[in-house]
Amino acid sequence: MNASTPAISPLRQRMLDDMHMRQLAPKTQAAYLRAVRYFAGFLQRSPDTATAEDLRRFQLHMVDRGMSAITLNATITGLKFFFDVTLGRGELMDKMSYVRVPHKLPVVLSREEAARLIAAASNLKYQTALSIAYGTGLRVSEVIALKVGDIDSQRMTLRVEQGKGHKDRYAMLSPILLERLRGWWRLAHAQGKMLPNGWLFPGMNPVDPLTARQLNRAIHSAAEAARIDKRVSMHTLRHSFATHLLEQKVDIRVIQVMLGHRRLETTTLYTHVATELLREVVSPLERLQPA
């Protein structure tokens, strides 16, 4: 071990081993460690010496600091793993409770806004990546993980390998999207930016994929160039994909499969933002006879 590398405490190593045994995703592991580190900073001593009252005071501290419900619940989840699994003292969490997350409807673009946004992307690589996000409903992590070999032009599908929840699935591949992908492939190969069967959207070094941060910066710039005032992110294109399919009368169970949702309840959120469906409903006021 390098002398400048700080030694890992036995407690931290045990937690790392517990997470590794359960094959938790790297981001999940980092979030759990961050939660325990935050709690230890509040406690000013080793977290394995905490009492149930210490944990209760910690939740009050987070609430008083104005921490969002999502961040607060994520911190509790990390601590729950630490006390329940690593320490085997899950009863200490009895005085901590999850808080209700405010229900907010997702931002959805109109079809015209989606077209403007994609066209306003700064180069063909970004235009194609945004086209995939809107045309298939893939998450940004799934878009950047695509490889050339994942495109199946015979079956008109995109293979999504190990998406959220460590699940493989297939996404739809429309003829227009296939043509855009071919145009990007030809340009990238001509410029030597794409390796054989390499990343579909390589970064500066073709060995590495484009990052989610780069793609999010690209969509923010495109939204500004397209003069779209809504708060736009890569996930906005996924929301728009699902909503527009619902407005096209696609069965919601089919949309659930396309999005890779485990529960149908998650997909039904889009029934609240499908405005074209609302416009087709005739108000009972219109049925009233004149008095």
C-alpha positions in Angstrom: 0.0 0.0 0.0 1.2 3.5 -0.9 2.2 5.5 2.2 0.0 8.3 1.1 -3.1 6.1 0.8 -5.2 6.3 4.0 -5.9 2.9 5.5 -9.5 1.7 5.4 -11.0 1.1 8.8 -12.2 -2.5 9.6 -15.8 -1.1 10.0 -15.8 0.5 6.5 -14.2 -2.6 5.0 -16.9 -4.8 6.5 -19.6 -2.6 5.0 -17.8 -2.7 1.7 -17.7 -6.5 1.9 -21.4 -6.6 2.8 -22.3 -4.5 -0.2 -20.0 -6.5 -2.5 -21.6 -9.8 -1.4 -25.0 -8.5 -2.4 -23.7 -7.1 -5.7 -25.0 -3.6 -5.1 -24.5 -1.2 -7.9 -21.4 1.1 -7.6 -23.7 4.2 -7.3 -25.7 2.5 -4.6 -22.6 1.6 -2.7 -21.3 5.2 -2.9 -24.6 6.6 -1.7 -24.7 4.2 1.3 -21.1 5.1 2.3 -22.0 8.8 1.9 -24.9 8.4 4.2 -22.8 6.8 6.9 -20.1 9.3 6.5 -22.6 12.2 6.9 -24.0 10.6 10.0 -20.5 10.1 11.5 -19.7 13.7 10.9 -22.9 14.7 12.8 -22.1 12.3 15.6 -18.4 13.2 15.9 -17.5 9.7 16.8 -17.6 6.2 15.2 -21.2 5.4 13.9 -21.1 2.0 15.5 -21.4 3.6 18.9 -24.7 5.4 18.0 -27.9 5.0 19.9 -31.5 5.1 18.7 -31.7 8.6 20.2 -28.7 9.7 18.2 -30.4 8.5 15.0 -33.6 10.4 16.0 -31.6 13.6 16.5 -29.9 13.1 13.2 -33.2 13.0 11.3 -34.3 16.1 13.1 -31.0 17.7 12.1 -31.6 16.8 8.4 -35.2 18.2 8.5 -34.0 21.4 10.2 -31.4 21.9 7.4 -34.2 21.7 4.8 -33.0 18.5 3.2 -35.3 17.3 0.4 -37.5 14.3 1.0 -35.7 12.3 -1.6 -32.2 12.9 -0.1 -33.5 12.3 3.4 -35.0 9.0 2.4 -31.9 8.0 0.6 -29.8 8.7 3.6 -32.1 6.7 5.8 -31.8 3.8 3.4 -28.0 3.9 3.6 -28.1 4.0 7.4 -30.6 1.1 7.4 -28.2 -1.1 5.5 -25.3 -0.1 7.8 -27.2 -0.8 11.1 -29.2 -3.8 9.9 -26.7 -5.7 7.7 -23.2 -4.5 8.8 -23.8 -4.1 12.5 -26.8 -6.5 12.9 -28.5 -3.9 15.1 -31.5 -2.9 12.9 -33.6 -2.1 16.0 -31.7 1.2 16.3 -33.5 2.5 13.2 -36.9 2.2 14.9 -37.1 5.9 15.6 -36.2 6.9 12.1 -39.0 7.1 9.5 -39.2 7.7 5.8 -41.0 10.9 4.8 -43.6 11.4 2.0 -42.2 12.6 -1.2 -44.3 15.3 -2.8 -46.0 14.0 -6.0 -45.0 16.1 -9.0 -45.9 15.5 -12.6 -43.0 15.1 -15.0 -42.2 17.8 -17.6 -43.3 16.7 -21.1 -42.4 18.2 -24.4 -44.9 18.6 -27.3 -44.0 16.8 -30.5 -43.0 20.1 -32.1 -40.8 20.9 -29.1 -39.1 17.5 -29.3 -38.4 18.0 -33.0 -36.9 21.5 -32.3 -34.8 20.2 -29.4 -33.2 17.4 -31.4 -32.6 19.6 -34.4 -30.9 22.2 -32.2 -28.3 19.8 -30.8 -24.8 21.0 -31.7 -23.6 18.0 -33.8 -24.8 14.8 -35.3 -23.6 12.6 -32.4 -25.8 14.5 -30.0 -28.7 14.7 -32.4 -28.6 10.9 -32.8 -28.3 10.3 -29.0 -31.3 12.6 -28.3 -33.2 10.8 -31.1 -32.7 7.5 -29.4 -33.8 8.9 -26.0 -37.0 10.2 -27.5 -37.6 7.4 -30.1 -37.1 4.5 -27.7 -37.6 5.9 -24.1 -34.2 4.7 -23.0 -32.6 6.2 -19.8 -29.5 8.3 -20.3 -27.4 5.5 -18.7 -28.8 3.1 -21.2 -28.2 5.4 -24.2 -24.5 5.9 -23.4 -24.0 2.1 -22.8 -25.2 1.1 -26.3 -22.7 -0.5 -28.6 -22.8 -0.8 -32.4 -23.6 -4.5 -32.1 -26.7 -3.7 -30.1 -28.5 -2.5 -33.3 -30.5 -5.3 -35.0 -31.7 -3.9 -38.3 -33.3 -7.2 -39.2 -35.6 -7.4 -36.2 -35.7 -3.6 -35.9 -34.7 -3.6 -32.2 -32.1 -2.2 -29.9 -30.6 -4.5 -27.3 -30.4 -2.9 -23.9 -27.9 -4.8 -21.9 -28.1 -4.7 -18.1 -30.4 -1.7 -17.8 -31.8 -0.5 -14.5 -32.3 -3.4 -12.1 -29.6 -5.5 -14.0 -32.1 -6.5 -16.6 -31.7 -7.0 -20.3 -34.5 -6.0 -22.7 -35.2 -4.9 -26.2 -36.2 -1.4 -27.3 -38.1 -0.5 -30.5 -36.1 0.7 -33.5 -38.2 2.8 -36.0 -37.1 3.2 -39.7 -36.4 6.9 -39.2 -34.2 6.2 -36.1 -32.4 3.5 -38.1 -31.6 5.9 -40.9 -30.3 8.5 -38.3 -28.1 5.8 -36.7 -26.7 4.8 -40.1 -25.9 8.4 -40.9 -24.1 8.8 -37.6 -22.2 5.5 -38.1 -21.0 6.6 -41.5 -19.7 9.9 -40.2 -18.1 8.5 -37.1 -16.3 5.8 -39.1 -15.1 8.3 -41.7 -13.6 10.4 -38.9 -12.1 7.4 -37.1 -14.2 8.1 -34.0 -15.9 4.7 -33.7 -14.2 1.4 -33.1 -15.5 -1.9 -34.7 -18.3 -3.0 -32.5 -17.3 -0.3 -30.0 -19.4 2.3 -28.2 -22.2 3.7 -30.3 -21.5 7.1 -28.8 -17.8 7.2 -27.9 -16.3 10.0 -25.9 -13.2 12.0 -26.8 -11.2 8.7 -26.6 -13.1 6.1 -28.6 -12.3 3.5 -26.0 -14.6 5.3 -23.5 -18.3 6.0 -23.9 -19.9 9.4 -23.8 -20.7 10.3 -20.2 -24.2 11.2 -18.8 -22.8 14.6 -17.8 -21.7 15.4 -21.4 -25.1 14.3 -22.8 -27.0 16.4 -20.2 -24.9 19.4 -21.0 -25.7 18.9 -24.7 -29.5 18.7 -24.1 -29.4 21.9 -21.9 -27.6 23.7 -24.7 -30.0 22.4 -27.3 -33.0 23.5 -25.2 -31.5 27.0 -24.9 -30.8 27.1 -28.7 -34.4 25.9 -29.4 -35.8 28.5 -27.0 -37.6 25.9 -24.9 -38.5 27.4 -21.6 -39.3 24.2 -19.8 -36.8 22.5 -17.5 -35.4 19.9 -19.8 -33.2 16.9 -19.1 -32.5 13.6 -20.8 -35.3 12.1 -18.7 -37.7 14.6 -20.2 -37.3 12.8 -23.5 -38.2 9.5 -21.8 -41.3 11.1 -20.3 -42.3 12.6 -23.6 -41.8 9.2 -25.4 -44.2 7.5 -22.9 -46.8 10.3 -22.9 -46.9 10.6 -26.7 -47.3 6.8 -27.1 -50.2 6.9 -24.6 -51.8 9.7 -26.6 -51.4 7.5 -29.7 -53.6 4.9 -27.9 -50.8 2.4 -27.4 -51.7 0.0 -24.6 -50.2 1.1 -21.3 -49.0 -2.5 -20.6 -47.0 -2.3 -23.8 -45.5 1.0 -22.7 -44.6 -0.5 -19.4 -42.5 -3.2 -21.2 -40.9 -0.6 -23.4 -39.8 1.5 -20.5 -38.6 -1.5 -18.5 -40.9 -0.7 -15.5 -41.4 -3.5 -13.0 -44.7 -2.1 -11.8 -47.6 -0.9 -13.9 -48.4 1.8 -11.3 -45.1 3.5 -12.3 -46.3 3.7 -15.9 -49.8 5.0 -15.1 -48.2 8.3 -14.0 -48.3 9.3 -17.7 -52.1 9.2 -17.8 -51.9 12.4 -15.8 -49.9 14.3 -18.4 -51.4 12.9 -21.6 -53.2 16.2 -22.5 -54.5 15.0 -25.9 -56.5 12.3 -24.1 -58.1 15.1 -22.0 -59.0 17.0 -25.1 -60.9 14.1 -26.5 -63.1 13.8 -23.4 -66.5 15.6 -23.7 -67.4 17.5 -20.6 -70.8 16.7 -19.1 -71.5 20.5 -19.3 -71.6 20.1 -23.1 -74.4 17.5 -22.7 -76.7 19.8 -20.8 -79.9 20.9 -22.5 -80.6 24.7 -22.4 -82.8 25.7 -19.5 
